[in-house]
Amino acid sequence: MTILGMIMAACFTFVELNCENLFDYQHDEGKNDYEFLPTSDRRWDAQRYWRKVNALAQEIVACGGEQEWELPDMVALCEVENDSCLRDLTRRSLLRQARYEYVMTESGDERGIDVALLYSPFSFQLICYDSFTVEPVGDKHPTRDILYAEGLTIRGDTLHVLVVHAPSRVGGAANKEYRLRVAARVNSVVDSLRLCHDDPHIIVAGDFNDYADDPAPVSLREHGLVHISKNAQGSHGAKGTYKFQGKWGSLDHLFASAPLAACLKECFIFDVPFLLADDKKYGGVQPKRTYVGKRHQRGFSDHLPLVARFEF
């Protein structure tokens, strides 16, 4: 195949991953991060932090495939504390040779967690990025901002990416309304992109803290986005990205605009064995998380990654 032919048939790999509390071990002034300090019950120190950073790096590399040149082109991350964590992940971990760049939000979440987007400068040229705040419901604390990034793929197509981490399922009806408000904000951004661009390529990714048929994800589908991860499955026992009380479900989702969804080759849950642990209480397997209660188990995350491959 000629170089031109390779470019014309370029494959683009997109990963979404909730990192499960990627905190550094220093206190951020004004943030409730005391649970992840060396003096906490979790004894979150430099050794545990760097083990976590390198575990996530290993996970991201593995999502790209078996060959080095198949590293993911883009990775949407949830539950990242600050720029220091992203700098360590991209510059000082097992991932450093990938030479990822990144952008992230700086939102008002009381714990200090944000969303971020890693991208390979070899396959995505960043044009601009921004963040969108969602107005709290009632007396609720601020939630994570929505991250927006725009850039060019290797073929020269413009790609728009939105990364979301919606409010927790804890909190009842108010948080359900809050998540709907996040979805409405996403829909308004999508509307603006459609006004400014003909048939834009849009990806919306993240932890929505809702299952596929809950109102917020449904509202995105009703707004013309294709839920490309709705039927995603793993190949080693995972039936969702998250397991709660023995039941699999997906709180993580990938949506795409119709023109981009038409380019989708595959979408799946990445559940290779090293990311899994035996579920001794309910049977089967579950994500190998960093902590079970306060017990450190040297895992990765309580969520499994979603992987989507597009052919532009």
Order of alpha helices (4+ residues) and beta strands (2+ residues): alpha-beta-alpha-beta-alpha-beta-beta-beta-beta-beta-alpha-beta-alpha-beta-beta-beta-beta-alpha-beta-beta-beta-beta-beta-beta
